[in-house]
Amino acid sequence: MENYLSLKSLIHLLRHKEEWPEGFEWDFYNNSVSYYKPNCGCAMFLASKKFNKGQMDSSDICDALYIENTYENSRIFLDPKVYGFGEDDYDKVTPEMVAAKLEELL
């Protein structure tokens, strides 16, 4: 895996939990720093932890991955409806689903 944040490295990381920062837990809903769960989050938070990028929002991650910062692309990181679920079904979105959606952008 690349040692820097890129679209390919994030896709790889999402599919290889053994490479996640120690103690990191997936939570698609938690897309910002949580004082209750500081080592828990979505793809944006995973990328920021693994690649020491600081806190990122959907605009930051699109820029960092060199993907167009559009409404559709930012929804990949924020909206369970992108994956065919209801608007409150955050717990159903898996890292592998996000990786597959990002792979469509390659």
Secondary structure, 3 states (H helix, E strand, C coil): CCCCCCHHHHHHHHHCHHHCCCCCEECCCCCCCCCCCCCEECHHHHHHHHCCCCCCCHHHHHHHCCCCCCHHHHHCCCCHHHHCCCCCCHHHCCHHHHHHHHHCCC
